[in-house]
Every structure is written in C-alpha cells, then in structure tokens.
Amino acid sequence: MSFTDPLSITISGVTTPLPRTSVEDEKSEYHSADGLIVVTASHDIGKRTRRMLRLDTSKLTADPFKPAENVKVSMSNYMVFDLPPAGFTNADALAAYTGFKTLFTATSDALIIKLLGGES
C-alpha cells in the first residue's frame, strides 16, 4: 500500500507537490518536478523490521572556492523505526513516536535548533 499521491511538503513557506515516481516491493519515492526534493519511504524486514521515511533536499549555491560558479549541495534527514519481530504493536510504536515528536517540536523546535547548533 502506498501513501497518497502526490505528497506535498512545505519548506521555507514554499509548498511543493511530490508525485510518486518509483514503486518497488518495499520502497516508494516521491520527487519534485525539478528533482531537488525527494521523499523516500522504505521497509527492510529481516531479523528486525526497519521502516524509514527520508527527506533529501538539494539546492544550488555559490561554490566557496569559485564564488562565480554554482554547485549543487544536498542534505538529508530521516526517521527510522527499528522494531523487533515481536513485542511492539503499531500502537506501541506510534505512542513512542508521538512522545518523541512532542519532545523535539516543543517550544518552537528548540531541541532541533540546539541539535543543529552542535549541542547534545
């Protein structure tokens, strides 16, 4: 089963549609029209089950060594649920995620701002 198509993401106030561009057995990808934003959802089932949602973003920026030229740079952030074969229900995993999300979104994402600033 796949997510709604297209997905939609808002970054810095700009909403971008992400139509599904690839579907495999345990993986789907959603790309922006310019290819600079990609969302991947995947599942790896082995000794443990890993369910991942990943965002890759790219942009063109001045080359620090040749400021008159632009280079493509990219970054990623992702979330992984790493589950044992038994013992945690989807409701258990969702409850843990909800608590985690509350932690890192509290007070206007203060924890993430500190993390990006190098704090631990």
N, C-alpha and C positions, 0 to 999 in steps of 0.2 A: 504494500500500500504506500502511496506517495503523498507528499504534502500538497496543499492547494497550489495550483499553477495558474498564474505566476505568483511567486513570493514577492513581497515588497519590503524594502528596507529604507530607513531614513537616516542619513549620515550628514551631520552639519546642516540640518534643515532641508536637505535635498532628498526627496523621495524617488527611489529608483525601482522600477519593476525588474524582477529577476525571473524570466521564464525558464522552465526546466529544459535543459539542453542535453542531458545524458541520464540514462537509466540503466543500471546493471542490477544483478540479483540483490545485492546488499548495499547499493550506493546510488544516490541521485545527486546531480549537480544542477545549479541554477546560476545563470550568467547574466550580467548586464549587457546591453547592446554593444557597448564599447569594450567589453571584456575586462574592465578594471575592477569589477566586483564579482566575486564568486562565493556562493554558499554551497557547502557540501554536507550531506547527511549520509552517514555510513554505519554499518553494523558488522562487527567482526565476532564471530561466535566460535569459541574454542574451549580451552579449559575455563576461561572466564568469558563473559559477554561484554564487549566494549561497544557502546553506542556513542557516536560522535556527531556534533554539529559544529561546523567550522566556517569562519568567515575569512576570506582572503581579499584584501583591498590593495590596489596599486594606484600610483599617480606618477605624473611626470614632474620632475623638479630640476632645478639647476644643478649641474654636476659641480661638486665642491672643488674639483681640480681644474675644470674648464667651465667657468660660470656662464659663458656664452652658449653652452650646449646643455640640452636637457637629457636626463636619464630617467628610466623607469625604475621606481623603487616600490617595494611591496612590504606588507606586514600581514600577520595572521593573528587571530585569536580564536580559541575553540574551547568547547566544553566536552568532557568525556565522562560518561557513566561507565564505571568499571565494576561489573557485578559478578558475584559467584553464580554457579549454576543453580543454586537453590538457597533459600533463606531470606531473600528480599523480594517482596512483591513490587509491582509497579507503583502501588500506593506508597510503600515504604520509600522507594527511590524518589518519588515526587515530593514526599514530605521533607526528605533530606535536602533536595534541590531548593524547595521553597524557603527553607531556613537559610540556606547558603545564599540564595538570591537576596533575601531580606538583609543579610549581613553586608553584602557588597554594594547594595543600592541605597542603604540607609544614608541619611544626611547628604543627599545630592551626590552620591557616588564617592564619598570622601575616602573610603578604603581603597578604591581603584586609583584615585588620584594620588594617594600616598604610595601605592604599589608602583605606579608608573614613575614616581619620583625617586624610586630606589629604596623605599622603606620596607621593612619586613617585620 
